[in-house]
Amino acid sequence: MNTLPPALAPWAPQLSALTDELAVALGPWLADIAGLLAEHDHALAAGGEPDGFDGLSGRGTPERLLVSEWLWATEEPVEFLRRAAENELLHLAPAFRRSAPHARVVVLCDCGPAQWGPARLVQLAVLLVMHRRALTHGVPLALGVLGDEPGKLRGGDLEPLLKGWQRSQRMSEPDDEQIAQWVGTLEAGDEIWMLGGDSVRRKWTEVRHLAIAETGWDSTGVIALTLSLGARDRVLPMPPPHQAVNALRGHGFRGGGGRFPAQHALSNMLRYPVFPGASQVLVGRGDDDSTLITVSVPHGRPRRHRLPAPVVAAGLHSRRLIALTRQSSRLRPHVVGKPLPFLDGAQWPYDGSVVDGPLAPLHLAPDGLLTRLADGWIRLPLTHTEPVDAGIAAVAYGHDSGTPRIAAPTGHPDVRVKPGERVVFGPIPHHCSSLDGRVWTVSNRKTLTVPDGDQVIGLVWIDSQPALVSRSAGGQILRLCPPGAVRTLTRWSSGTITAVATHPRLPWLALAQHDGTVIVADLQSGQRVCELRGTP
């Protein structure tokens, strides 16, 4: 941004998502809205734990009266009494320790008809302020549009979030039941804000309500709006009409693109991405359960593979993609690439159903295919007889030849485990195991602990130290758990996550979002490796 006035410089990260003209027009609103939120925070904190002093005040107790003020009592007693009666004596203002969100800043937006028009400009400004608030507290910002499926939060980078919000107009106002369902999906520790008209200011005490109303008019239309928070409010003058109209039509955002090493458009969404082997090939479902999409990260182009039946599992063997399909109660393998003669005509009976979810892993072992279907690992013998219980706790890629690594309590595994012990494989030769799913012991004797209720996604190596990647019970918070610590992956946590997976060899994290975008992040550097944008 080249023309941002010095007074708006602190808001540059947020205003950079807007055109210069709109940023200058809405910029003054941001300080007013931030001041309204600060007053609310101070009021909430006034009964909290004392934390020193915070400026001066015209009210206070005698022990907080400035020493210079006591001179009036000794030199000019009458003037001292006058100043005391008029609240002109200066006191030290106490500061209190303020609570901060430790999960997310969540904004629930009413995008119904009552909020169409000028009120949408206030919503835009509030979202910019909330973005800065989330950055200040080191937590993600998540946006929920009332009228969407409860729990379907949006997040990620600011500009895509704002563009998604701009397109989210709804034909009806939210009712009590919708709001209650949304609030019920959020996590403990979320700071929840509800943004809309008076119709959403009802009975949810855990929610902070920001109400928007048109309060000033002239012959040209609306000239002022009021944003209210409890008993406090701010009057916001409308920007020039042409700027307001451009913003409401979605023309006030900067054009993005070309910021990341790779950014390909997919004809279909790549859903449930995984790295099934040591290579840098990402595999996921396409637009239906019979389609797979593969892409070599970071510079490859997506390839679409249409299979003859719904796919239940997939894996890589050298340069081949092997898919396992189910049709007419039979499992059949299909090889994309150089054929494997011993799989020609192979099939196995299977009565289970195909679920439109993450692909099950598939490995080629010396005595048959290994895959995890339903609740356990099964072996599909090369003799094409019925599947058998493999008695395996975990399987991961082996070497480039495709031979898998196996963890099991019996047989000839690479890793011997106790019955009921969970195992997560990391880069060769490392793994970690746990009996309770919370405290994990790594093969190098390090101990890793994940928060209670978190699901372990994978084991990575960061700065020569092992770390578990975990996902919160609500599915929207990602954490990195090295020895003796837990760190929220703020940049990669958002309300839009639908699937997440780690690379078995590299410190990479693949994230799928509800709009079809897939991001591959490098946890070592904190940078994006690539971004794949799909079209729902």
PyMOL commands that set and color helices and strands:
alter all, ss='L'
color gray80, all
select helices_A, chain A and resi 6-15+20-45+62-64+67-75+77-85+113-115+119-137+158-166+176-185+198-200+241-248+341-343+490-492
alter helices_A, ss='H'
color red, helices_A
select strands_A, chain A and resi 50-57+91-96+105-110+141-146+191-196+207-218+221-229+232-237+263-266+271-274+281-285+291-296+303-306+311-317+320-327+330-336+348-349+360-365+368-373+376-380+388-389+394-396+405-408+415-416+422-425+431-434+439-442+447-449+455-462+465-471+478-481+487-488+497-502+508-513+518-522+527-534
alter strands_A, ss='S'
color yellow, strands_A
deselect
rebuild
show_as cartoon
